[in-house]
Amino acid sequence: MEEKSYSVSEAVRLVGVESHVLRYWEDELNISIQRNAQGHRIYSSRDIKVFRKAKDWKEKGLQLKAIRVLLEQSESSDSAGAVSFKKQMSDTLFSDHSQCDIEGEACSYEIVPTIQETQDSLNQIAAVFRQIVEEVAETQNERLEQMLATQLREEARDLYLQYFQMLQEAACARTSAEDRPRSGKFRRIWDILSGREE
């Protein structure tokens, strides 16, 4: 009996991921996919099961490197190393109350983060917090700039008005000083400076 084969579009529908994800996983998980005479990918039932299993593990939080190791170990499940590997994976990754059948369709487990993963998560949180603080500071700086610009404009206007008022007072004082009679040379110099002498 010949095994059923699926086109890319059928595989996308059956696995539930985009075609570029299938191609990426094919490379990263070291999965060999057959091709037809035209060079198009043909997925077997086994390939669909492997991709579904990889998708399930990916959704549970495993990285592609770990999934590749799991898939390689599940393919060589008859070896003695595979049994110890499965037990080690169960002890380190899965909680005591979980069940995981690597060859089966369903796998329920709880990921126990390592110290490095915890540190990475804290670094990510710190980076997000820094970004939020920078955005808030930038917004506050813009508001402060606007407030300072408004305040400086108002102060400049007030200083201009004071200066203009002082000029008017000086002009009035000069006019009243011009009305006083001057003697000789000083009167003539004043007239030249004020433009009265022709």
N, CA and C of each residue as an Amber inpcrd file, in Angstrom:
protein
   594
   0.8430000  -1.1800000   0.0000000   0.0000000   0.0000000   0.0000000
   0.8870000   1.2400000   0.0000000   0.6230000   2.1230000  -0.9260000
   1.4530000   3.3210000  -1.0910000   1.0340000   4.3800000  -0.0800000
   2.0520000   5.0380000   0.5340000   1.7780000   6.0920000   1.5210000
   1.2630000   7.3350000   0.8160000   0.2820000   7.9790000   1.4410000
  -0.3180000   9.1820000   0.8520000   0.6890000  10.3240000   0.9110000
   0.7120000  11.1310000  -0.1320000   1.5900000  12.2960000  -0.1550000
   0.7410000  13.5600000  -0.2710000   1.3180000  14.6690000   0.2240000
   0.5870000  15.9290000   0.2990000   1.4030000  17.0320000  -0.3670000
   0.6900000  17.9560000  -0.9870000   1.3480000  19.1260000  -1.5850000
   1.6640000  20.1380000  -0.4760000   2.3560000  21.1930000  -0.8420000
   2.7110000  22.2310000   0.1280000   1.4560000  22.8490000   0.7270000
   0.4810000  23.1730000  -0.1140000  -0.7380000  23.8150000   0.4010000
  -1.4990000  22.8840000   1.3420000  -1.5060000  21.5820000   1.0290000
  -2.1750000  20.6260000   1.9220000  -1.4100000  20.5060000   3.2370000
  -0.0880000  20.4810000   3.1490000   0.7250000  20.3970000   4.3680000
   0.5200000  21.6300000   5.2410000   0.4350000  22.7910000   4.6130000
   0.1950000  24.0380000   5.3620000  -1.1190000  23.9410000   6.1170000
  -2.1520000  23.4260000   5.4260000  -3.4670000  23.2960000   6.0540000
  -3.4430000  22.2720000   7.1880000  -2.7730000  21.1390000   6.9730000
  -2.7570000  20.0660000   7.9650000  -1.9150000  20.4110000   9.1960000
  -0.8010000  21.0830000   8.9780000   0.0860000  21.4210000  10.1060000
  -0.3850000  22.6930000  10.8000000  -0.8950000  23.6470000  10.0230000
  -1.3900000  24.8860000  10.6210000  -0.3410000  25.9770000  10.7160000
   0.6470000  25.9340000   9.8310000   1.6540000  27.0090000   9.7830000
   1.8290000  27.4260000   8.3280000   2.4680000  28.5610000   8.1210000
   2.7080000  29.0670000   6.7660000   3.7790000  28.2180000   6.0680000
   3.8090000  28.2830000   4.7420000   4.7520000  27.4800000   3.9610000
   6.2060000  27.8570000   4.2610000   6.4580000  29.1590000   4.4940000
   7.8440000  29.5650000   4.7990000   8.2960000  28.9880000   6.1390000
   7.3380000  28.7840000   7.0600000   7.6740000  28.1760000   8.3590000
   8.0450000  26.7180000   8.1440000   7.2950000  26.0220000   7.2910000
   7.6410000  24.6280000   6.9850000   9.0520000  24.5340000   6.3910000
   9.3770000  25.4310000   5.4550000  10.7160000  25.4080000   4.8490000
  11.7960000  25.6930000   5.8990000  11.5170000  26.6660000   6.7720000
  12.4890000  27.0120000   7.8180000  12.6850000  25.8390000   8.7780000
  11.5850000  25.2390000   9.2120000  11.6890000  24.0900000  10.1100000
  12.3930000  22.9210000   9.4280000  12.1500000  22.7520000   8.1470000
  12.8100000  21.6810000   7.3900000  14.3240000  21.8310000   7.5180000
  14.8260000  23.0630000   7.3690000  16.2680000  23.3070000   7.4890000
  16.7400000  23.1680000   8.9330000  16.0520000  23.8280000   9.8610000
  16.4880000  23.8680000  11.2520000  16.3760000  22.5070000  11.9470000
  15.3650000  21.7270000  11.5880000  15.1460000  20.4360000  12.2400000
  15.7960000  19.2870000  11.4630000  16.4710000  19.6310000  10.3690000
  17.1870000  18.6470000   9.5550000  16.2400000  17.5400000   9.0710000
  15.0980000  17.9650000   8.5220000  14.1080000  17.0330000   7.9970000
  14.2710000  16.9870000   6.4780000  14.3870000  15.7850000   5.9600000
  14.5560000  15.6090000   4.5170000  13.1810000  15.4080000   3.8820000
  12.7770000  16.3230000   3.0180000  11.4850000  16.2650000   2.3420000
  11.7210000  15.8510000   0.8910000  10.9240000  14.8970000   0.4330000
  11.0510000  14.4410000  -0.9560000  10.5100000  15.5010000  -1.9040000
  10.9430000  15.3950000  -3.1700000  10.4860000  16.3140000  -4.2060000
  10.0000000  15.5060000  -5.4070000   9.0570000  16.1200000  -6.1270000
   8.5670000  15.4420000  -7.3300000   9.4750000  15.7680000  -8.5180000
   9.0670000  15.3420000  -9.7070000   9.8940000  15.5340000 -10.9080000
  10.1080000  17.0100000 -11.2290000   9.1400000  17.8610000 -10.8640000
   9.2710000  19.2980000 -11.1160000  10.0690000  20.0060000 -10.0150000
  10.4620000  19.2810000  -8.9810000  11.2460000  19.8690000  -7.8940000
  10.3990000  20.4280000  -6.7640000   9.0960000  20.2140000  -6.7980000
   8.2190000  20.6900000  -5.7300000   8.2380000  19.7210000  -4.5560000
   8.0960000  20.2490000  -3.3690000   8.1010000  19.4210000  -2.1690000
   6.8620000  18.5320000  -2.1190000   7.0660000  17.2990000  -1.6670000
   5.9680000  16.3500000  -1.4400000   6.1080000  15.8550000  -0.0090000
   5.0770000  16.0790000   0.7950000   5.1040000  15.7070000   2.2130000
   4.3980000  14.3750000   2.4080000   5.0350000  13.4890000   3.1650000
   4.4220000  12.2010000   3.4890000   3.6030000  12.3530000   4.7670000
   2.8300000  11.3110000   5.0850000   2.0610000  11.3130000   6.3340000
   3.0100000  11.4210000   7.5250000   4.1420000  10.7370000   7.4150000
   5.1400000  10.8110000   8.4920000   5.6590000  12.2400000   8.6510000
   5.9310000  12.9260000   7.5290000   6.4040000  14.3160000   7.5870000
   5.3750000  15.2110000   8.2790000   4.1000000  15.0280000   7.9510000
   3.0380000  15.8260000   8.5660000   3.0240000  15.5900000  10.0720000
   3.1710000  14.3160000  10.4940000   3.1850000  14.0000000  11.9300000
   4.3770000  14.6680000  12.6190000   5.5270000  14.6200000  11.9510000
   6.7330000  15.2290000  12.5380000   6.5450000  16.7360000  12.6800000
   6.0130000  17.3800000  11.6530000   5.7930000  18.8300000  11.7370000
   4.7410000  19.1850000  12.7860000   3.7100000  18.3690000  12.9060000
   2.6980000  18.6190000  13.9550000   3.3180000  18.5100000  15.3390000
   4.1590000  17.4600000  15.5090000   4.8290000  17.2640000  16.7940000
   5.7410000  18.4580000  17.0930000   6.4760000  18.9200000  16.0680000
   7.3690000  20.0760000  16.2340000   6.5720000  21.3220000  16.5810000
   5.4430000  21.5060000  15.9320000   4.5940000  22.6660000  16.2210000
   4.0900000  22.6160000  17.6540000   3.6670000  21.4220000  18.0980000
   3.1770000  21.2710000  19.4750000   4.2720000  21.6190000  20.4740000
   5.4710000  21.0960000  20.2620000   6.5730000  21.3900000  21.1690000
   6.9450000  22.8670000  21.1200000   6.9110000  23.4520000  19.9300000
   7.2230000  24.8880000  19.7800000   6.2200000  25.7290000  20.5610000
   4.9410000  25.3750000  20.4720000   3.9050000  26.1120000  21.2020000
   4.0520000  25.9500000  22.7110000   4.6620000  24.8400000  23.1340000
   4.8840000  24.6040000  24.5630000   6.1250000  25.3300000  25.0740000
   6.9010000  25.9160000  24.1620000   8.0350000  26.7250000  24.5980000
   9.3990000  26.1600000  24.2870000   9.4650000  24.9980000  23.6540000
  10.7750000  24.4420000  23.3120000  11.3690000  25.1850000  22.1200000
  12.6860000  25.3070000  22.1320000  13.3800000  25.9190000  21.0110000
  13.6230000  24.8670000  19.9380000  13.8720000  25.3390000  18.7140000
  14.0520000  24.4130000  17.5890000  15.2400000  23.4700000  17.8030000
  16.2830000  23.9270000  18.4700000  17.4380000  23.0560000  18.7230000
  17.0250000  21.8660000  19.5860000  16.2380000  22.1290000  20.6260000
  15.7720000  21.0540000  21.4980000  14.8230000  20.1330000  20.7490000
  13.9730000  20.7160000  19.8980000  13.0290000  19.9040000  19.1210000
  13.7860000  18.9860000  18.1710000  14.8590000  19.5210000  17.5520000
  15.6550000  18.6930000  16.6480000  16.2440000  17.4970000  17.3930000
  16.7640000  17.7340000  18.6060000  17.3300000  16.6400000  19.3950000
  16.2390000  15.6330000  19.7480000  15.0680000  16.1280000  20.1430000
  13.9650000  15.2290000  20.4780000  13.5580000  14.3860000  19.2730000
  13.4790000  15.0170000  18.1120000  13.0910000  14.2790000  16.9120000
  14.1440000  13.2440000  16.5390000  15.4130000  13.6130000  16.6330000
  16.4840000  12.6660000  16.3170000  16.4610000  11.4870000  17.2780000
  16.2070000  11.7780000  18.5580000  16.1670000  10.7060000  19.5570000
  14.9350000   9.8250000  19.3660000  13.8160000  10.4370000  18.9890000
  12.6030000   9.6260000  18.8110000  12.7270000   8.7200000  17.5920000
  13.5090000   9.1430000  16.5770000  13.7240000   8.3000000  15.3990000
  14.5750000   7.0780000  15.7420000  15.4820000   7.2400000  16.6680000
  16.3220000   6.1100000  17.0730000  15.8820000   5.5960000  18.4320000
  14.5620000   5.4360000  18.6070000  14.0120000   5.0640000  19.9160000
  14.3540000   3.6430000  20.3310000  14.8340000   2.8490000  19.4170000
  15.1820000   1.4870000  19.7930000  16.5530000   1.4160000  20.4460000
  17.3190000   2.4900000  20.4010000  18.6390000   2.4670000  21.0170000
  18.5230000   2.6670000  22.5250000  19.5250000   2.1810000  23.2600000
  19.5230000   2.2980000  24.7190000  19.6700000   3.7480000  25.1480000
  20.4090000   4.5480000  24.3570000  20.6020000   5.9560000  24.6900000
  19.3130000   6.7430000  24.6130000  18.4100000   6.3470000  23.7230000
  17.1550000   7.0720000  23.5660000  16.2890000   6.9490000  24.8070000
  16.2900000   5.7550000  25.4180000  15.4780000   5.5530000  26.6220000
  15.9930000   6.4290000  27.7500000  17.3080000   6.4820000  27.9420000
  17.8520000   7.3270000  29.0020000  17.6520000   8.8050000  28.6760000
  17.7270000   9.1410000  27.3710000  17.5010000  10.5310000  26.9750000
  16.0660000  10.9510000  27.2970000  15.0950000  10.0900000  26.9620000
  13.6920000  10.3910000  27.2470000  13.4760000  10.5860000  28.7380000
  14.0990000   9.7220000  29.5520000  13.9590000   9.8600000  31.0000000
  14.5830000  11.1630000  31.4750000  15.7510000  11.4970000  30.9490000
  16.4160000  12.7490000  31.3190000  15.5610000  13.9480000  30.9250000
  14.9720000  13.9270000  29.7150000  14.0940000  15.0170000  29.2870000
  12.8930000  15.1250000  30.2070000  12.3370000  13.9850000  30.5930000
  11.1810000  14.0130000  31.4920000  11.5630000  14.5840000  32.8450000
  12.7370000  14.2190000  33.3440000  13.1700000  14.6960000  34.6620000
  13.4790000  16.1890000  34.6610000  14.0520000  16.6860000  33.5690000
  14.4750000  18.0880000  33.5680000  13.4240000  19.0490000  33.0280000
  12.6590000  18.6330000  32.0110000  11.7230000  19.5550000  31.3820000
  10.2940000  19.4140000  31.8530000   9.9070000  18.2360000  32.2880000
   8.5030000  18.0040000  32.5540000   8.2550000  17.8740000  34.0430000
   7.1060000  18.3740000  34.4820000   6.7580000  18.2830000  35.9050000
   6.4510000  16.8330000  36.2610000   6.4190000  16.5460000  37.5590000
   6.1830000  15.1820000  38.0170000   4.8000000  14.6730000  37.6090000
   3.8240000  15.5500000  37.4930000   2.4550000  15.1480000  37.2150000
   2.1390000  15.1370000  35.7300000   3.1310000  15.3930000  34.8940000
   2.8570000  15.4530000  33.4580000   3.1540000  14.1120000  32.8110000
   2.6380000  13.9440000  31.6090000   2.8820000  12.7360000  30.8460000
   3.3310000  13.1550000  29.4560000   4.3210000  12.4620000  28.9800000
   4.8080000  12.7910000  27.6390000   5.1800000  11.5170000  26.9230000
   4.5460000  11.3010000  25.7980000   4.8610000  10.1740000  24.9400000
   5.4670000  10.7590000  23.6670000   6.7740000  10.6470000  23.5270000
   7.4500000  11.3070000  22.4170000   6.9450000  10.7760000  21.0880000
   6.6330000   9.4720000  21.0120000   6.1370000   8.9200000  19.7600000
   4.6630000   9.2310000  19.5240000   3.9290000   9.5810000  20.5640000
   2.4980000   9.8180000  20.4400000   2.1770000  11.1930000  19.9120000
   0.9060000  11.4270000  19.6870000   0.4450000  12.7140000  19.1680000
   0.3950000  13.7730000  20.2540000  -0.0180000  13.3790000  21.4600000
  -0.2260000  14.3600000  22.5210000   0.9530000  14.3470000  23.4850000
   1.2670000  15.5150000  23.9680000   2.3490000  15.6400000  24.9300000
   2.0060000  16.8070000  25.8370000   1.7980000  16.5230000  27.1130000
   1.4890000  17.6110000  28.0370000   2.6020000  17.6900000  29.0620000
   3.1240000  18.8780000  29.2690000   4.2230000  19.0530000  30.1940000
   4.3220000  20.5130000  30.5930000   5.1420000  20.7480000  31.5770000
   5.3900000  22.1080000  32.0490000   6.8710000  22.3750000  31.9050000
   7.2080000  23.4560000  31.2510000   8.6130000  23.8030000  31.0550000
   9.1530000  24.4110000  32.3370000  10.2620000  23.8720000  32.8000000
  10.9290000  24.4200000  33.9790000  12.0850000  25.2760000  33.4610000
  12.0020000  26.5960000  33.6480000  13.0480000  27.4450000  33.0770000
  14.3840000  27.2560000  33.7810000  15.4550000  27.3450000  33.0110000
  16.7910000  27.2710000  33.5830000  17.1650000  28.6420000  34.1430000
  18.2800000  28.6830000  34.8410000  18.7530000  29.9560000  35.3980000
  19.0570000  30.9360000  34.2740000  19.6570000  30.4360000  33.1890000
  19.9690000  31.3120000  32.0550000  18.6990000  31.8610000  31.4250000
  17.6640000  31.0180000  31.2590000  16.3960000  31.4880000  30.6960000
  15.7630000  32.5280000  31.5980000  15.8410000  32.3050000  32.9210000
  15.2970000  33.2670000  33.8750000  16.0450000  34.5920000  33.7600000
  17.3860000  34.5240000  33.6620000  18.1870000  35.7320000  33.5160000
  17.8510000  36.4450000  32.2090000  17.6820000  35.6650000  31.1260000
  17.3010000  36.2660000  29.8480000  15.9530000  36.9600000  29.9450000
  15.0120000  36.3240000  30.6410000  13.6890000  36.9380000  30.8200000
  13.8010000  38.2340000  31.6140000  14.6120000  38.2230000  32.6570000
  14.8060000  39.4420000  33.4520000  15.4590000  40.5350000  32.6140000
  16.4180000  40.1520000  31.7790000  17.0540000  41.1380000  30.8960000
  16.0570000  41.7200000  29.9090000  15.1620000  40.8830000  29.3900000
  14.1330000  41.3750000  28.4770000  13.1930000  42.3390000  29.1880000
  12.8030000  41.9890000  30.4160000  11.9220000  42.8710000  31.1940000
  12.6270000  44.1910000  31.4660000  13.9130000  44.1280000  31.8220000
  14.6770000  45.3480000  32.0880000  14.7730000  46.2040000  30.8280000
  14.9700000  45.5690000  29.6800000  15.0520000  46.3200000  28.4220000
  13.7250000  47.0080000  28.1090000  12.6190000  46.3080000  28.3350000
  11.3000000  46.9050000  28.1060000  11.0800000  48.0640000  29.0700000
  11.4620000  47.8690000  30.3320000  11.3110000  48.9270000  31.3300000
  12.1360000  50.1500000  30.9420000  13.3970000  49.9250000  30.4920000
  14.2370000  51.0390000  30.0550000  13.5920000  51.7850000  28.8950000
  13.0350000  51.0370000  27.9570000  12.3970000  51.6610000  26.8050000
  11.2040000  52.5130000  27.2440000  10.4140000  52.0040000  28.1840000
   9.2640000  52.7660000  28.6860000   9.7420000  54.0430000  29.3620000
  10.7760000  53.9250000  30.1930000  11.3000000  55.1020000  30.8990000
  11.8290000  56.1240000  29.8970000  12.5370000  55.6540000  28.8600000
  13.0590000  56.5750000  27.8460000  11.9290000  57.2940000  27.1160000
  10.8610000  56.5670000  26.7900000   9.7330000  57.1870000  26.0940000
   9.0490000  58.2230000  26.9930000   8.8740000  57.8850000  28.2790000
   8.2600000  58.8330000  29.2130000   9.1490000  60.0580000  29.3740000
  10.4560000  59.8330000  29.5080000  11.3830000  60.9560000  29.6520000
  11.3650000  61.8390000  28.4040000  11.3060000  61.2180000  27.2360000
  11.2590000  61.9920000  25.9990000   9.9900000  62.8440000  25.9380000
   8.8610000  62.2530000  26.3200000   7.6040000  62.9980000  26.3390000
   7.6740000  64.1480000  27.3340000   8.2240000  63.8790000  28.5130000
   8.3550000  64.9220000  29.5310000   9.2960000  66.0270000  29.0540000
  10.3730000  65.6470000  28.3690000  11.3060000  66.6460000  27.8510000
  10.6320000  67.5500000  26.8210000   9.8070000  66.9570000  25.9580000
   9.0840000  67.7640000  24.9730000   8.1500000  68.7500000  25.6690000
   7.4450000  68.2800000  26.6830000   6.5460000  69.1740000  27.4240000
   7.3330000  70.2820000  28.1090000   8.4690000  69.9180000  28.7050000
   9.3010000  70.8950000  29.3930000   9.8310000  71.9320000  28.4020000
  10.2380000  71.4780000  27.2040000  10.6900000  72.4060000  26.1660000
   9.6000000  73.4000000  25.8030000   8.3850000  72.9080000  25.6310000
   7.2730000  73.7820000  25.2810000   6.9920000  74.7870000  26.3950000
   7.0170000  74.3190000  27.6360000   6.7680000  75.2240000  28.7710000
   7.8620000  76.2850000  28.8500000   9.1300000  75.8680000  28.6900000
  10.2350000  76.8230000  28.7560000  10.1710000  77.8260000  27.6090000
   9.8310000  77.3520000  26.4080000   9.7270000  78.2570000  25.2650000
   8.6370000  79.2970000  25.5050000   7.4950000  78.8580000  26.0270000
   6.4000000  79.7940000  26.3180000   6.8270000  80.7960000  27.3770000
   7.4730000  80.2960000  28.4400000   7.9150000  81.1720000  29.5310000
   8.9560000  82.1710000  29.0390000   9.8980000  81.7090000  28.2150000
  10.9220000  82.6160000  27.6910000  10.3140000  83.6770000  26.7830000
   9.3310000  83.2820000  25.9590000   8.6510000  84.2660000  25.1030000
   7.9740000  85.3400000  25.9500000   7.2840000  84.9030000  27.0100000
   6.5880000  85.8630000  27.8700000   7.5830000  86.8020000  28.5690000
   8.6890000  86.2380000  29.0700000   9.6880000  87.0590000  29.7470000
  10.3560000  88.0260000  28.7640000  10.6320000  87.5420000  27.5330000
  11.2320000  88.4150000  26.5230000  10.2730000  89.5590000  26.1760000
   8.9850000  89.2510000  26.0680000   7.9920000  90.2860000  25.7690000
   7.9580000  91.3100000  26.9100000   7.9610000  90.8340000  28.1750000
   7.9410000  91.7420000  29.3240000   9.1910000  92.6300000  29.3440000
  10.3660000  92.0210000  29.0610000  11.6000000  92.8110000  29.0350000
  11.5640000  93.8400000  27.9080000  11.0170000  93.4620000  26.7580000
  10.9060000  94.4070000  25.6490000  10.0010000  95.5710000  26.0280000
   8.8760000  95.2570000  26.6780000   7.9580000  96.3260000  27.0850000
   8.6220000  97.2620000  28.0940000   9.3830000  96.6700000  29.0450000
  10.0890000  97.5040000  30.0210000  11.1320000  98.3760000  29.3210000
  11.8750000  97.7730000  28.3710000  12.8860000  98.5230000  27.6410000
  12.2360000  99.6360000  26.8130000  11.1220000  99.3210000  26.1530000
  10.4110000 100.3180000  25.3590000   9.9190000 101.4590000  26.2430000
   9.4190000 101.1210000  27.4120000   8.9470000 102.1450000  28.3500000
  10.1160000 103.0190000  28.8100000  11.2790000 102.4000000  29.0570000
  12.4450000 103.1890000  29.4690000  12.8970000 104.1220000  28.3380000
  12.8330000 103.6490000  27.0780000  13.1890000 104.4980000  25.9510000
  12.2380000 105.6850000  25.8340000  10.9530000 105.4310000  26.0530000
   9.9770000 106.5190000  25.9930000  10.2470000 107.5430000  27.0930000
  10.5630000 107.0290000  28.2950000  10.8670000 107.9430000  29.4050000
  12.1400000 108.7330000  29.1000000  13.1440000 108.0910000  28.5070000
  14.3880000 108.7760000  28.1580000  14.1230000 109.8130000  27.0720000
  13.2640000 109.4760000  26.1230000  12.9340000 110.4380000  25.0650000
  12.2200000 111.6500000  25.6540000  11.3140000 111.4120000  26.6000000
  10.6150000 112.5260000  27.2500000  11.6010000 113.3810000  28.0370000
  12.5360000 112.7190000  28.7310000  13.5280000 113.4580000  29.5070000
  14.4260000 114.2650000  28.5780000  14.7700000 113.7110000  27.4260000
  15.6010000 114.4210000  26.4710000  14.8560000 115.6220000  25.9000000
  13.5800000 115.4400000  25.6040000  12.7870000 116.5470000  25.0740000
  12.7110000 117.6790000  26.0830000  12.5070000 117.3170000  27.3350000
  12.4380000 118.3740000  28.3480000  13.8070000 119.0210000  28.5440000
  14.8950000 118.2670000  28.3720000  16.2370000 118.8300000  28.5010000
  16.5400000 119.7390000  27.3180000  15.9780000 119.4010000  26.1500000
  16.2060000 120.2330000  24.9750000  15.5010000 121.5800000  25.0960000
  14.4220000 121.5650000  25.8400000  13.6960000 122.8240000  25.9910000
  14.4710000 123.8140000  26.8520000  15.3470000 123.3480000  27.6710000
  16.1430000 124.2580000  28.4950000  17.1920000 124.9380000  27.6330000
  17.4400000 126.1810000  27.8830000  18.4700000 126.8840000  27.0990000
  19.8630000 126.3510000  27.4340000  20.6780000 126.2300000  26.4170000
  22.0410000 125.7490000  26.6040000  22.9950000 126.8780000  26.2500000
  24.1440000 126.7210000  26.7910000  25.1130000 127.7550000  26.5200000
  26.1060000 127.2860000  25.4750000  26.5280000 128.1040000  24.6620000
  27.5920000 128.0360000  23.6860000  27.8640000 126.7000000  23.0270000
  29.0360000 126.1510000  23.3280000  29.5370000 124.9570000  22.6520000
  28.6340000 123.7430000  22.9010000  28.1880000 123.5800000  24.1430000
  27.3800000 122.3950000  24.4550000  26.0620000 122.4170000  23.7020000
  25.4700000 123.6030000  23.5620000  24.2170000 123.6960000  22.8260000
  24.4500000 123.3440000  21.3570000  25.5350000 123.8360000  20.7940000
  25.8230000 123.5580000  19.4080000  26.0910000 122.0620000  19.1820000
  26.8450000 121.4150000  20.0530000  27.1080000 119.9640000  19.9550000
  25.7840000 119.2070000  20.0490000  24.9440000 119.6180000  20.9930000
  23.6440000 118.9590000  21.1660000  22.7890000 119.1000000  19.9040000
  22.7970000 120.2890000  19.3460000  22.0280000 120.5090000  18.1130000
  22.5500000 119.6570000  16.9520000  23.8670000 119.5130000  16.8660000
  24.4510000 118.6770000  15.7960000  24.0540000 117.2200000  16.0030000
  24.1690000 116.7580000  17.2460000  23.8340000 115.3550000  17.5340000
  22.3440000 115.0740000  17.3460000  21.5310000 116.0230000  17.7040000
  20.0810000 115.7880000  17.5750000  19.5740000 116.0910000  16.1800000
  20.4460000 116.5950000  15.2850000  20.0670000 116.8470000  13.9080000
  19.3240000 118.1490000  13.7040000  19.4300000 119.0560000  14.6050000
  18.7070000 120.3130000  14.4630000  19.5130000 121.3560000  13.6710000
  20.8000000 121.1990000  13.6930000  21.6150000 122.1750000  12.9840000
  21.7350000 121.7640000  11.5370000  21.5650000 122.6540000  10.6810000
  21.5980000 122.3780000   9.2550000  22.8100000 122.9580000   8.6170000
